[in-house]
Amino acid sequence: MKKLAIAIALGASILVGCNETPAPSTTSTPVAATPEAAGFQLKAGNEAIPFEASTAKVDIRPDVQEGQFSIANYDFPMAHMGANSIERPKEDGKVRIAFSIKGEKREGEDFKNPITPGEYSGDKLKWMDVYRGKGGNDEVFNLSNGQGSVKIETVTDTELTGSIDVTGDNGFMVKGPFKAERVPAN
């Protein structure tokens, strides 16, 4: 009896395996995200620079109506009114993007937060630099003849989120999303 049951099971598995029309698949094959889709695209001096942001900070400056941002692939200290004092990276592979956007004073506000959700381009994008450590030195790439914008999506008491899509002369390009921790005012 056991032999008959084994023979039937074996015959059924052979018949199933010989089926010429495969069953339609209801699952999709996941597509691997490209580095460009997953995060930043960064070019400076006509060279693509590998970059994955790990730290992002913003200093909101009501005194000059600006938000000063730094986004890096390493950790760094940043104090209120100290965005321009961050040490430049010298170690190979370390990269920091720094930029400033200009806000506006709005009628009837006490002006503690000049940066609100919206698009910052033209004269509202004050400056942008890329700092890269290479061979024990620091390289600086400045945005000139910038096109594109920085978009701020959300603003809270602790962070700002948004995206950068900026190009300029000499192959300068910065594109990617960010979530920047807000540096507390003293």
Backbone as a chain_set.jsonl record, in Angstrom:
{"seq": "MKKLAIAIALGASILVGCNETPAPSTTSTPVAATPEAAGFQLKAGNEAIPFEASTAKVDIRPDVQEGQFSIANYDFPMAHMGANSIERPKEDGKVRIAFSIKGEKREGEDFKNPITPGEYSGDKLKWMDVYRGKGGNDEVFNLSNGQGSVKIETVTDTELTGSIDVTGDNGFMVKGPFKAERVPAN", "coords": {"N": [[0.814, -1.179, 0.0], [1.946, 1.188, 0.794], [3.821, 1.496, -1.215], [2.201, 1.956, -3.449], [1.024, 4.452, -2.755], [3.28, 6.078, -2.733], [4.051, 5.885, -5.401], [1.866, 7.111, -6.667], [2.065, 9.718, -5.624], [4.578, 10.433, -6.646], [4.09, 10.29, -9.407], [2.154, 12.324, -9.667], [3.66, 14.58, -8.984], [5.453, 14.623, -11.11], [3.738, 15.102, -13.281], [2.809, 17.671, -12.618], [5.178, 19.086, -12.77], [5.644, 18.942, -15.502], [3.912, 20.659, -16.704], [3.264, 22.884, -19.248], [2.484, 25.563, -19.41], [3.263, 28.162, -17.478], [2.06, 29.28, -14.308], [0.544, 32.463, -13.935], [2.405, 35.153, -12.54], [1.886, 36.89, -9.541], [3.397, 38.508, -8.098], [5.746, 41.19, -7.967], [9.018, 41.853, -9.197], [11.414, 43.296, -7.154], [12.928, 46.429, -7.865], [16.185, 47.512, -7.786], [17.199, 50.424, -6.119], [18.772, 53.201, -7.59], [21.86, 54.932, -6.796], [21.429, 57.634, -7.297], [18.649, 57.868, -7.164], [18.208, 57.178, -4.552], [19.397, 59.081, -2.912], [21.647, 61.724, -2.735], [22.911, 63.507, -5.596], [25.941, 64.633, -6.622], [28.159, 66.909, -7.981], [31.207, 68.505, -8.644], [33.617, 70.716, -9.921], [33.488, 69.461, -12.403], [33.437, 66.77, -11.734], [32.043, 63.784, -10.567], [31.045, 63.282, -7.262], [31.095, 60.98, -4.725], [28.476, 60.777, -2.375], [26.706, 60.516, 0.572], [24.45, 61.683, 2.685], [24.819, 62.107, 6.169], [24.661, 63.758, 8.345], [22.896, 66.708, 9.011], [22.426, 70.125, 9.487], [20.9, 73.226, 10.519], [21.131, 76.679, 10.962], [19.064, 79.056, 12.04], [18.811, 82.395, 11.353], [17.503, 85.119, 12.504], [18.476, 87.726, 12.684], [19.807, 88.319, 10.299], [17.986, 87.447, 8.538], [18.165, 84.81, 7.453], [18.632, 81.292, 6.658], [21.11, 79.136, 7.457], [22.692, 76.424, 6.206], [24.259, 73.209, 6.676], [25.276, 70.194, 5.303], [26.48, 66.991, 5.579], [28.663, 64.104, 5.072], [29.641, 63.171, 7.403], [29.92, 63.576, 10.993], [29.591, 66.747, 12.62], [30.262, 69.639, 14.661], [28.014, 72.37, 15.267], [27.249, 75.614, 16.051], [24.931, 78.153, 17.174], [24.963, 80.988, 15.156], [27.369, 80.218, 14.112], [27.844, 78.936, 11.689], [29.633, 79.524, 9.651], [32.001, 78.919, 10.829], [32.579, 76.266, 10.9], [34.847, 73.636, 10.785], [36.727, 72.878, 7.892], [36.647, 69.874, 5.947], [39.433, 67.646, 5.787], [40.163, 65.078, 5.529], [40.303, 62.301, 3.35], [37.455, 61.599, 1.368], [35.591, 62.8, 3.026], [32.896, 65.03, 2.894], [31.2, 68.124, 2.67], [28.294, 70.022, 2.199], [27.436, 73.349, 2.027], [25.179, 76.035, 2.46], [23.186, 79.026, 2.084], [19.992, 80.43, 2.57], [17.76, 83.1, 1.886], [15.312, 84.566, 3.85], [12.145, 86.208, 4.445], [10.836, 89.114, 5.979], [7.725, 89.124, 7.376], [4.706, 90.895, 7.462], [3.41, 91.833, 10.596], [4.619, 89.81, 12.1], [6.795, 88.508, 14.67], [9.211, 87.83, 13.805], [10.875, 85.566, 14.391], [11.28, 83.372, 12.892], [12.478, 83.367, 9.918], [12.531, 81.636, 7.766], [10.352, 79.849, 5.838], [8.093, 77.271, 4.581], [8.551, 76.752, 1.094], [9.872, 77.855, -2.107], [13.223, 78.628, -2.801], [15.155, 80.556, -4.731], [17.256, 82.15, -7.253], [18.053, 85.37, -6.129], [17.397, 84.646, -3.58], [18.711, 82.337, -2.922], [21.483, 82.537, -1.393], [24.248, 81.733, -1.308], [26.322, 78.878, -2.127], [28.447, 76.239, -1.31], [30.743, 73.534, -1.817], [32.628, 71.474, 0.16], [35.473, 69.472, 0.242], [37.47, 66.888, 1.524], [40.724, 65.962, 0.615], [43.57, 64.172, 0.129], [44.726, 65.108, 2.516], [44.248, 67.793, 2.425], [41.941, 70.571, 1.999], [39.401, 70.997, -0.382], [37.607, 73.496, -2.092], [34.606, 74.216, -3.626], [32.811, 76.596, -5.272], [29.511, 77.729, -5.911], [28.694, 79.176, -8.943], [26.91, 81.316, -11.134], [24.402, 80.121, -10.601], [21.62, 77.938, -11.094], [18.293, 76.808, -10.595], [16.883, 75.583, -7.47], [16.331, 75.68, -3.878], [14.1, 73.876, -2.036], [11.934, 74.227, 0.623], [10.165, 72.092, 2.593], [8.973, 71.411, 5.124], [8.789, 73.08, 8.287], [9.724, 73.054, 11.582], [9.997, 73.474, 15.179], [12.25, 72.026, 15.701], [13.415, 70.963, 13.368], [14.075, 71.235, 9.781], [12.842, 70.286, 6.628], [13.497, 69.383, 3.222], [14.522, 69.888, -0.209], [17.232, 69.953, -2.556], [18.019, 71.269, -5.715], [20.169, 72.211, -7.702], [22.275, 73.69, -10.132], [25.357, 74.763, -11.71], [28.113, 76.736, -13.059], [31.057, 75.058, -14.445], [30.315, 72.366, -14.177], [29.039, 72.107, -11.723], [26.826, 70.622, -9.472], [24.183, 69.932, -7.324], [21.922, 67.802, -5.971], [19.256, 66.574, -4.128], [17.456, 65.212, -1.247], [16.889, 66.559, 2.081], [17.002, 66.547, 5.691], [17.211, 68.636, 8.139], [18.603, 69.219, 11.288], [17.669, 71.628, 13.609], [19.693, 74.156, 14.867], [19.922, 75.158, 18.174], [19.088, 78.467, 19.285], [21.05, 80.662, 21.23]], "CA": [[0.0, 0.0, 0.0], [2.849, 2.332, 0.841], [4.438, 1.647, -2.535], [1.212, 2.55, -4.321], [0.883, 5.862, -2.391], [4.504, 6.755, -3.172], [4.001, 5.939, -6.861], [0.868, 8.121, -7.041], [2.638, 11.035, -5.29], [5.658, 10.664, -7.6], [3.458, 10.55, -10.705], [1.495, 13.639, -9.613], [4.682, 15.63, -9.008], [6.002, 14.661, -12.464], [2.749, 15.757, -14.127], [2.8, 19.097, -12.295], [6.435, 19.629, -13.289], [5.619, 18.969, -16.958], [2.945, 21.639, -17.156], [3.958, 23.774, -20.172], [2.117, 26.964, -19.227], [3.465, 28.527, -16.079], [1.017, 30.102, -13.692], [0.925, 33.869, -13.938], [2.965, 35.637, -11.285], [1.19, 38.058, -8.999], [4.371, 39.328, -7.372], [6.657, 41.925, -8.844], [10.412, 41.799, -8.815], [11.824, 44.625, -6.728], [13.973, 47.072, -8.647], [17.147, 48.158, -6.902], [17.263, 51.881, -6.264], [20.078, 53.709, -7.977], [22.318, 55.913, -5.823], [20.811, 58.921, -7.585], [17.269, 57.856, -6.695], [18.186, 56.97, -3.118], [19.903, 60.199, -2.128], [22.227, 62.883, -3.393], [23.795, 63.55, -6.756], [26.842, 65.742, -6.333], [29.276, 67.112, -8.903], [31.922, 69.764, -8.474], [34.811, 70.665, -10.754], [33.201, 68.479, -13.465], [33.693, 65.423, -11.222], [31.011, 63.225, -9.681], [31.593, 63.052, -5.93], [30.207, 60.106, -3.946], [27.978, 61.487, -1.205], [25.51, 60.055, 1.261], [24.329, 62.56, 3.845], [24.581, 61.481, 7.463], [24.396, 64.829, 9.304], [22.431, 67.963, 8.407], [22.056, 71.102, 10.512], [20.561, 74.554, 10.023], [21.115, 77.77, 11.924], [18.113, 80.088, 11.622], [19.369, 83.683, 11.768], [16.562, 86.229, 12.332], [19.191, 88.996, 12.566], [20.131, 88.561, 8.884], [16.866, 86.854, 7.808], [18.687, 83.688, 6.673], [18.835, 79.95, 7.166], [22.434, 78.688, 7.013], [22.642, 74.963, 6.253], [25.407, 72.355, 6.386], [24.901, 68.793, 5.12], [27.762, 66.304, 5.415], [28.7, 62.649, 5.214], [30.315, 62.931, 8.679], [29.343, 64.401, 12.047], [30.311, 67.997, 12.86], [29.56, 70.535, 15.583], [27.558, 73.635, 14.698], [26.636, 76.452, 17.074], [24.181, 79.303, 16.68], [25.815, 82.039, 14.588], [28.686, 79.643, 13.869], [27.844, 78.109, 10.482], [30.848, 79.792, 8.866], [33.173, 78.527, 11.615], [32.737, 74.811, 10.865], [36.134, 73.268, 10.201], [36.638, 72.224, 6.58], [37.187, 68.506, 5.996], [40.714, 67.399, 5.127], [40.27, 63.635, 5.384], [39.761, 61.778, 2.092], [36.092, 61.085, 1.372], [34.662, 63.638, 3.785], [32.31, 66.067, 2.039], [30.14, 68.925, 3.293], [27.614, 71.013, 1.371], [26.982, 74.472, 2.856], [24.454, 77.047, 1.684], [22.343, 79.94, 2.839], [18.831, 80.956, 1.866], [17.267, 84.36, 2.441], [13.889, 84.608, 4.139], [11.506, 87.52, 4.351], [10.077, 89.577, 7.131], [6.325, 89.208, 7.018], [3.949, 91.883, 8.231], [2.729, 91.362, 11.784], [5.321, 88.72, 12.773], [7.905, 88.919, 15.515], [10.37, 87.489, 12.99], [11.759, 84.549, 14.964], [11.501, 82.321, 11.903], [12.412, 83.946, 8.582], [12.465, 80.59, 6.739], [9.065, 79.167, 5.822], [8.005, 76.396, 3.413], [8.505, 77.435, -0.189], [11.008, 77.682, -3.02], [14.236, 79.672, -2.676], [16.004, 80.558, -5.919], [17.711, 83.49, -7.623], [18.747, 86.076, -5.049], [17.032, 84.017, -2.298], [19.782, 81.374, -2.667], [22.578, 83.496, -1.192], [25.506, 81.119, -1.726], [26.43, 77.436, -1.918], [29.804, 75.723, -1.465], [31.014, 72.133, -1.512], [33.956, 71.293, 0.754], [35.857, 68.058, 0.157], [38.8, 66.524, 1.972], [41.429, 65.17, -0.391], [45.024, 64.154, 0.304], [45.115, 65.898, 3.672], [43.9, 69.201, 2.192], [40.528, 70.8, 1.72], [39.058, 71.608, -1.663], [36.376, 74.272, -2.002], [33.949, 74.48, -4.907], [31.77, 77.611, -5.082], [28.481, 77.839, -6.937], [28.627, 80.43, -9.701], [25.836, 81.288, -12.137], [23.497, 79.071, -10.144], [20.268, 77.736, -11.621], [17.567, 75.84, -9.775], [16.363, 76.105, -6.211], [16.2, 74.904, -2.647], [12.691, 73.868, -1.628], [11.691, 73.885, 2.016], [8.867, 71.414, 2.681], [8.409, 71.562, 6.465], [9.56, 73.827, 9.275], [9.249, 72.89, 12.959], [10.925, 74.042, 16.157], [13.453, 71.194, 15.822], [14.025, 70.576, 12.095], [13.555, 71.682, 8.491], [13.042, 69.295, 5.575], [13.367, 69.936, 1.886], [15.352, 69.29, -1.256], [18.097, 70.844, -3.33], [18.174, 70.952, -7.135], [20.936, 73.376, -8.129], [23.416, 73.487, -11.018], [26.1, 75.991, -11.968], [29.275, 76.624, -13.94], [32.081, 74.034, -14.196], [29.724, 71.076, -13.829], [28.544, 72.115, -10.346], [25.47, 70.103, -9.359], [23.769, 69.372, -6.041], [20.52, 67.391, -6.021], [18.919, 65.572, -3.133], [16.597, 65.597, -0.126], [17.56, 66.701, 3.375], [16.254, 66.754, 6.927], [18.234, 69.32, 8.913], [18.354, 69.533, 12.689], [17.745, 73.043, 13.886], [20.629, 74.505, 15.925], [19.222, 76.058, 19.094], [19.612, 79.819, 19.507], [21.536, 80.79, 22.619]], "C": [[0.873, 1.265, 0.0], [3.468, 2.578, -0.518], [3.47, 2.305, -3.51], [1.051, 4.051, -4.028], [2.096, 6.663, -2.859], [4.488, 6.91, -4.688], [3.01, 6.999, -7.33], [1.428, 9.518, -6.786], [3.733, 11.394, -6.278], [5.087, 10.996, -8.978], [2.796, 11.918, -10.746], [2.532, 14.753, -9.673], [5.318, 15.734, -10.387], [5.036, 15.379, -13.392], [2.716, 17.272, -13.863], [4.046, 19.751, -12.867], [6.447, 19.726, -14.8], [4.624, 19.967, -17.521], [3.666, 22.694, -18.004], [3.606, 25.241, -19.976], [2.279, 27.325, -17.76], [2.322, 29.415, -15.577], [1.463, 31.555, -13.711], [1.405, 34.304, -12.554], [2.194, 36.866, -10.826], [2.139, 38.934, -8.186], [5.277, 40.033, -8.365], [8.08, 41.793, -8.307], [10.847, 43.182, -8.383], [12.97, 45.145, -7.585], [14.897, 47.789, -7.68], [17.186, 49.656, -7.18], [18.668, 52.279, -6.673], [20.543, 54.688, -6.914], [21.664, 57.274, -6.043], [19.393, 58.974, -7.037], [17.21, 57.794, -5.171], [18.632, 58.194, -2.33], [20.426, 61.319, -3.001], [22.963, 62.55, -4.679], [24.646, 64.79, -6.541], [27.976, 65.753, -7.343], [29.9, 68.462, -8.607], [33.225, 69.648, -9.254], [34.701, 69.631, -11.853], [33.466, 67.042, -13.034], [32.537, 64.988, -10.329], [31.679, 62.884, -8.353], [30.624, 62.15, -5.17], [29.774, 60.819, -2.666], [26.698, 60.857, -0.699], [25.429, 60.836, 2.56], [24.083, 61.756, 5.109], [24.261, 62.509, 8.546], [23.966, 66.077, 8.551], [21.951, 68.872, 9.527], [21.754, 72.436, 9.845], [20.559, 75.522, 11.197], [20.184, 78.843, 11.373], [18.588, 81.409, 12.221], [18.363, 84.806, 11.519], [17.268, 87.565, 12.121], [19.545, 89.336, 11.123], [19.073, 87.952, 7.959], [17.308, 85.689, 6.919], [18.596, 82.371, 7.439], [20.153, 79.467, 6.587], [22.539, 77.192, 7.279], [24.023, 74.351, 6.038], [24.926, 70.917, 6.369], [26.184, 68.04, 4.809], [27.604, 64.791, 5.508], [29.514, 62.254, 6.45], [29.661, 63.838, 9.722], [30.209, 65.637, 12.261], [29.544, 68.828, 13.879], [29.144, 71.812, 14.858], [26.825, 74.391, 15.794], [25.864, 77.581, 16.413], [25.156, 80.419, 16.317], [27.235, 81.534, 14.311], [28.784, 78.798, 12.618], [29.112, 78.308, 9.661], [32.121, 79.404, 9.6], [33.389, 77.017, 11.633], [34.043, 74.485, 10.154], [35.919, 72.531, 8.873], [37.251, 70.826, 6.65], [38.515, 68.413, 5.243], [40.907, 65.907, 4.829], [39.605, 63.17, 4.091], [38.342, 61.238, 2.281], [35.103, 61.914, 2.164], [34.212, 64.807, 2.915], [31.225, 66.796, 2.829], [29.614, 69.933, 2.279], [27.122, 72.102, 2.325], [26.277, 75.482, 1.96], [23.606, 77.896, 2.611], [21.189, 80.404, 1.962], [18.294, 82.157, 2.629], [15.761, 84.298, 2.623], [13.356, 86.025, 3.997], [10.838, 87.858, 5.669], [8.642, 89.768, 6.671], [5.597, 90.139, 7.989], [3.26, 91.223, 9.429], [3.41, 90.225, 12.516], [6.45, 89.258, 13.624], [9.252, 88.513, 14.908], [11.375, 86.542, 13.656], [12.085, 83.475, 13.938], [11.375, 82.881, 10.491], [12.278, 82.911, 7.465], [11.144, 79.848, 6.895], [9.038, 78.212, 4.629], [7.857, 77.214, 2.128], [9.772, 77.185, -0.982], [11.927, 78.897, -2.931], [15.193, 79.555, -3.862], [16.443, 81.985, -6.214], [18.443, 84.137, -6.47], [18.359, 85.561, -3.662], [17.999, 82.882, -1.931], [21.063, 82.192, -2.604], [23.918, 82.951, -1.687], [25.436, 79.616, -1.478], [27.866, 77.03, -2.21], [29.809, 74.23, -1.193], [32.452, 72.063, -1.022], [34.269, 69.805, 0.728], [37.277, 67.885, 0.667], [39.459, 65.645, 0.922], [42.93, 65.295, -0.147], [45.51, 65.006, 1.467], [44.836, 67.388, 3.531], [42.395, 69.326, 2.021], [40.384, 71.468, 0.361], [37.725, 72.331, -1.479], [35.872, 74.529, -3.413], [32.8, 75.442, -4.633], [30.783, 77.572, -6.238], [28.6, 79.195, -7.621], [27.626, 80.244, -10.837], [24.835, 80.176, -11.838], [22.129, 79.115, -10.792], [19.601, 76.701, -10.729], [17.166, 76.451, -8.454], [16.566, 75.146, -5.054], [14.731, 75.011, -2.262], [12.61, 73.434, -0.172], [10.272, 73.323, 2.1], [8.211, 71.639, 4.037], [9.365, 72.335, 7.348], [8.925, 73.575, 10.637], [10.26, 73.553, 13.89], [12.239, 73.267, 16.225], [14.119, 70.834, 14.496], [13.35, 71.246, 10.904], [13.808, 70.557, 7.502], [12.863, 69.967, 4.221], [14.239, 69.209, 0.895], [16.125, 70.383, -1.985], [18.109, 70.35, -4.768], [18.832, 72.175, -7.777], [22.08, 72.937, -9.046], [24.11, 74.828, -11.231], [27.248, 75.729, -12.916], [30.213, 75.501, -13.496], [31.505, 72.718, -13.7], [29.208, 70.985, -12.408], [27.105, 71.621, -10.33], [25.26, 69.532, -7.964], [22.281, 69.078, -6.147], [20.29, 66.35, -4.941], [18.067, 66.128, -2.012], [17.428, 65.785, 1.151], [16.54, 66.864, 4.502], [17.274, 67.323, 7.899], [17.757, 69.615, 10.333], [18.569, 71.025, 12.914], [18.691, 73.3, 15.069], [19.924, 75.46, 16.877], [19.899, 77.422, 19.217], [20.025, 79.911, 20.976], [20.611, 81.588, 23.472]], "O": [[0.589, 2.25, -0.681], [3.626, 3.725, -0.936], [3.886, 3.134, -4.319], [0.952, 4.844, -4.963], [1.957, 7.794, -3.327], [4.87, 7.96, -5.205], [3.287, 7.715, -8.292], [1.287, 10.406, -7.628], [3.815, 12.544, -6.71], [5.578, 11.91, -9.64], [2.872, 12.605, -11.765], [2.314, 15.764, -10.341], [5.691, 16.832, -10.803], [5.466, 16.188, -14.214], [2.606, 18.059, -14.803], [3.975, 20.86, -13.396], [7.203, 20.532, -15.344], [4.52, 20.094, -18.741], [4.594, 23.337, -17.513], [4.399, 26.099, -20.362], [1.528, 26.854, -16.906], [1.72, 30.183, -16.327], [2.645, 31.842, -13.522], [0.87, 33.872, -11.533], [1.89, 37.761, -11.615], [1.741, 39.969, -7.652], [5.538, 39.532, -9.459], [8.295, 41.642, -7.105], [10.682, 44.146, -9.13], [13.864, 44.394, -7.976], [14.447, 48.58, -6.851], [17.204, 50.091, -8.332], [19.646, 51.744, -6.152], [19.712, 55.234, -6.188], [21.377, 57.987, -5.082], [18.971, 60.001, -6.504], [16.266, 58.302, -4.566], [18.264, 58.324, -1.163], [19.732, 61.804, -3.895], [23.55, 61.479, -4.833], [24.118, 65.876, -6.304], [28.664, 64.752, -7.542], [29.2, 69.441, -8.35], [33.864, 68.596, -9.246], [35.689, 68.989, -12.208], [33.698, 66.18, -13.881], [32.107, 65.73, -9.446], [32.746, 62.271, -8.325], [29.461, 62.509, -4.986], [30.601, 61.395, -1.959], [25.732, 60.686, -1.442], [26.266, 60.656, 3.444], [23.255, 60.845, 5.132], [23.652, 62.166, 9.559], [24.596, 66.461, 7.566], [21.182, 68.464, 10.397], [22.265, 72.746, 8.769], [20.051, 75.218, 12.277], [20.483, 79.467, 10.355], [18.747, 81.532, 13.436], [18.361, 85.393, 10.436], [16.729, 88.448, 11.454], [19.58, 90.511, 10.756], [19.244, 87.941, 6.74], [16.88, 85.587, 5.769], [18.499, 82.335, 8.666], [20.307, 79.394, 5.368], [22.483, 76.748, 8.425], [24.852, 74.901, 5.312], [24.253, 70.467, 7.297], [26.904, 68.402, 3.879], [26.58, 64.271, 5.951], [30.018, 61.133, 6.532], [28.931, 64.764, 9.37], [31.428, 65.578, 12.099], [28.319, 68.738, 13.96], [29.834, 72.276, 13.95], [25.887, 73.868, 16.395], [26.101, 77.923, 15.255], [26.061, 80.744, 17.086], [28.185, 82.317, 14.279], [29.72, 78.01, 12.489], [29.61, 77.366, 9.045], [33.214, 79.545, 9.051], [34.293, 76.535, 12.316], [34.315, 74.99, 9.065], [35.042, 71.676, 8.757], [38.254, 70.618, 7.332], [38.688, 69.029, 4.191], [41.717, 65.533, 3.981], [38.491, 63.585, 3.77], [38.066, 60.512, 3.236], [33.894, 61.754, 1.998], [35.025, 65.483, 2.286], [30.442, 66.183, 3.555], [30.383, 70.607, 1.593], [26.464, 71.804, 3.321], [26.719, 75.753, 0.844], [23.347, 77.536, 3.759], [21.365, 80.727, 0.787], [18.366, 82.218, 3.857], [15.021, 84.015, 1.68], [14.038, 86.917, 3.493], [10.34, 86.982, 6.376], [8.375, 90.479, 5.702], [5.866, 90.144, 9.19], [2.61, 90.187, 9.291], [2.844, 89.705, 13.477], [7.0, 90.324, 13.347], [10.307, 88.83, 15.458], [12.585, 86.706, 13.497], [13.062, 82.744, 14.096], [10.284, 82.875, 9.92], [11.945, 83.268, 6.335], [10.856, 79.287, 7.952], [9.883, 78.329, 3.742], [7.145, 78.217, 2.081], [10.633, 76.403, -0.578], [11.474, 80.04, -2.978], [15.94, 78.584, -3.98], [16.051, 82.919, -5.514], [19.35, 83.54, -5.891], [18.935, 85.996, -2.665], [18.098, 82.508, -0.762], [21.66, 82.504, -3.634], [24.639, 83.639, -2.409], [24.596, 79.142, -0.714], [28.436, 77.422, -3.228], [28.984, 73.722, -0.434], [33.375, 72.528, -1.691], [33.452, 68.978, 1.133], [38.177, 68.636, 0.293], [38.85, 64.71, 0.403], [43.489, 66.39, -0.21], [46.603, 65.569, 1.403], [45.157, 68.164, 4.431], [41.676, 68.333, 1.914], [41.138, 72.374, 0.005], [36.829, 71.838, -0.794], [36.61, 74.998, -4.278], [31.909, 75.132, -3.842], [31.167, 77.405, -7.396], [28.607, 80.235, -6.962], [27.512, 79.165, -11.419], [24.472, 79.394, -12.717], [21.556, 80.183, -11.009], [20.264, 75.824, -10.176], [17.108, 77.673, -8.313], [16.92, 73.979, -5.227], [14.185, 76.111, -2.173], [13.154, 72.397, 0.21], [9.304, 73.988, 1.728], [7.04, 72.012, 4.11], [10.584, 72.263, 7.188], [7.74, 73.844, 10.836], [11.254, 74.123, 13.439], [13.232, 73.777, 16.742], [15.284, 70.435, 14.494], [12.23, 71.748, 10.994], [14.871, 69.937, 7.529], [12.172, 70.979, 4.093], [14.647, 68.069, 1.117], [15.732, 71.549, -2.022], [18.199, 69.147, -5.013], [18.158, 73.052, -8.319], [22.763, 71.948, -8.779], [23.539, 75.888, -10.971], [27.356, 74.653, -13.504], [30.18, 75.053, -12.349], [32.131, 72.028, -12.895], [28.957, 69.882, -11.923], [26.26, 72.123, -11.072], [26.07, 68.739, -7.483], [21.475, 69.978, -6.382], [21.026, 65.368, -4.841], [17.96, 67.341, -1.836], [18.524, 65.239, 1.28], [15.393, 67.259, 4.29], [18.108, 66.589, 8.428], [16.681, 70.171, 10.554], [19.554, 71.597, 12.447], [18.511, 72.728, 16.144], [19.38, 76.473, 16.437], [21.126, 77.518, 19.248], [19.406, 79.298, 21.846], [20.879, 81.784, 24.658]]}, "num_chains": 1, "name": "protein.A"}
